[in-house]
Amino acid sequence: MLSKSDSIIIENSKPRGWVLEPEAKQIMANQGFDVPNFVLTDSIQVANNFLKLSGPVVAKAVSEKILHKTEFDAVVTGISEEKTLEREMTRLKTLQGCEQILVEEMVEGLEIIIGAKNDFQFGPVIVLGLGGTSVEIYNDTAIRMAPVNQGDVYSMVDSLKAKKLFKGYRKKPGVNMDLLVSLVVKFSSLTMDMEEQFQSIDLNPVICTKGRCVIADARIMLKSST
């Protein structure tokens, strides 16, 4: 169930039509999902202090004018040096509407997409598959109507062409299926709670390892208030 603070975020985002990534991640964190440690700032010093504590980081432009960050080169991964972070933050702040930068810990693992489409007839429909930029190339996804249970999630994974990557392939460890299943089931429940408010939700990528399933990016498209 959405908390009061989650509802406020959604209500304040309605004029825009979508929830900015830091706020979408805040909703996910409030719901008990694992998100990267991050700082939202316009200060290079604050960002560098975070880099010292967290190791390699990702820097992302946060702008009401930028919905799809990759189209604007608004995401930089694997930053490990202060000079690089300063240079990229300076560049990102020149992008349209960008006043703050999301700087977050770098997480590596299998990139998975977990999403939901709010069908006008059937309600929330859950999507699970190979994520990152691969989702557009391979289109390897499985779909089930919400709510889904644990068995549904295992069935979705088994239907994927990339299922071997989930379970471990050629000495790569695969993912923690218990964590992944729990995440998808809980996400499915959240979509039911949010049915009246959203058009689509994309968690892409969710980065999964044997130890974590981390929501590295989140986008929530809202229903029109009219």
N, C-alpha and C positions, 0 to 999 in steps of 0.2 A: 504493500500500500504506500502511496506517495505521502511523504512528510509535508508539513506546512511549508518548509523552506523549498522543497522540490516544486510544490504547486506555485509558489511565488515566482520561481525561476521560469516556469512554463508560462505563467500569465504575463510576465514582463517581456517574454520573447515573442508573444503572439503578433505584435505589430510587424516584426521582422519576418515572421513565418517559419523560423527555425531557431534552434538553440545553439549558441556559440559553443565551441568544443570545450573550453574550460568549465562552463556551466553544465554541459551534458555529462562531462566526467564527474562533476560534483554530485549530480543526481545518481550516477552509477555507484559512486563511492558511498553515498548515503544509503543506498539499497544493499550495501554489503559486498559489492563487486570489487575485484582487485584492479586498481588503476596505477599507473606509474607515479612515483613521487615527482612533483613538479612545482615550479614557481611561475607565477604570472607577473611580469615586470616590464618596465621600460628602462630599467637601470642595468647597465653593463656590469657594474660592480656587484650588484645582487646576483646576477646571472653567473658571474665568475665564482662567487662564493659557493653557489649551488654546484657548479662544475667541480670544485675542489672536493666537495663532500660526496658527490654522486658518481664521479668518474665520467666516462663518455656520456654525452647528452644529445638530445634531439631539440632543435629550435624550430618553432612554428610561428608564422604570422597569425595574429588574431585580428580579424577584420569583419565587420558586417557586410563588406563588399565582396568578400572572398568565401565562397561556399566550397568549391573544389580546389583545394590547395595545390595539388600537383599541376594544375593548369597554369598556375602563376609562379611556379618554382618557389612555393611558400613554405617548404619543409626541407630542413637540412639535418641529415642523420650523422651519427658517428663523430661528433665534435669532441675532441679530447684536449685541445689547447686553447688557452685564453685568447690569444690573438685571433684565432679562427672564429671563436664565438663572438668576439667584438666586431669583426668584419662582417659576419653574417647577420648579426643583429642590426647593424647599421644599414645593411642592404634591405633586410626585411621591413624595416620601419619606413622605407621609401615606397612600399607597395600601397596601393589605394586603400585608405581607411584604416591602416594598421597603426595603432598607437601603443600596443603592448605585445610582448613576445611570450609565448608559452615555452618554457625551457624544462624539459623533463628527462628523467633517467632513461638511458638506452637499454632496451630489453631485446634479447635475441632468442629466436626459437621458430617453430612452425607458425606461419601466418595463416590465420583462419578468419573467415567472415561469419558473423552471426548477425542476422538481421530480421526485420519484421516488416511486412507490408500490411496495411490495414484495408482489407478488401471490403468494398461497400456492401457486399452480400454476405460474406462468410466471416467477417471480422479479421482479427490478427492472424497472419500466416507467417510461420517461422521459416527462415532460410539458414542453412548451414553448409559450409563448403570451404574449399581452398581459397584463402584470402589474399590481401595485398593487391598488387597490380595483376596477379595471376587470375583473379576472378573474372576480369574482362577478357583475358586471353583464352583460358581453358573452359570457362563457364561450367565449372564442376561443382554443382550445388545440389542440395536435396531440400525438399519443401514438405512441411506438414502444417496442418491447421492447429492453432493454439486452442487449449493448452496441450503441451506435450509432456510425456512422462519419460522415465529413464529408458524404457524399452524403445520408445520412439527415437531417442537420440542415438542409441546404438544402431538402430536400423538405418537412420540417416547416414551415419558414418560408413556403414557397410555398403551403402548404395553408391558411394563416391568412387570415381576412378582412382583418386589419390588416397584411398583408405590405408594403403600400406605405409604412407608417410605418417599417418596418425598413430599407427601401432609400432612403428620403428622399422627402418629399412636400410639395409647395407651399413650396419653399425651405427646408424643414427638412432637416438634413443626413443623417438616418438614422443607422445604427450601423455600427461596424466589423465587417463580417461575418466576417472572418478571426478576430478575437478571440472573437466570439460562438461560432463553430463550434468553435474550439479549446476554449473553456470547456465547452460541452455534451458534447463527446467525452470530455474529461478527467473531467467530473462523472459521466458514464455509467460510466467505468472505476472511479471511486471507489465507486459504488453496488454494483458487482460485488464489490469488496473488502469492503464492509460488509454484504453480503447477510444474514449470520447475525445481524446486530445491530439493524437498523432496520426500522421499519414504514413510515415515510414521511419524506421530506426535502423541505422547501419553502425555496427560495431566492426570496424575494419581498418587495420587488422586487430584481431585478438591474438596475442602472441603466447603460444603454449609451449611449455617444456614439461619435464618430469616433476617440476616443483611448483609451477605457477601457470595460471591462465590470466594474462594481463590485458585489459582493454586499452590498447595503445592509441586508438582514435574512436571518437563517437560523434555521430551526427543524428539529430532528432528533427525531422520535418513535421511541422504542426498542421493540424486542420485549420482551415480558414475560419475566422471568428464571425464571418458574415453568413 
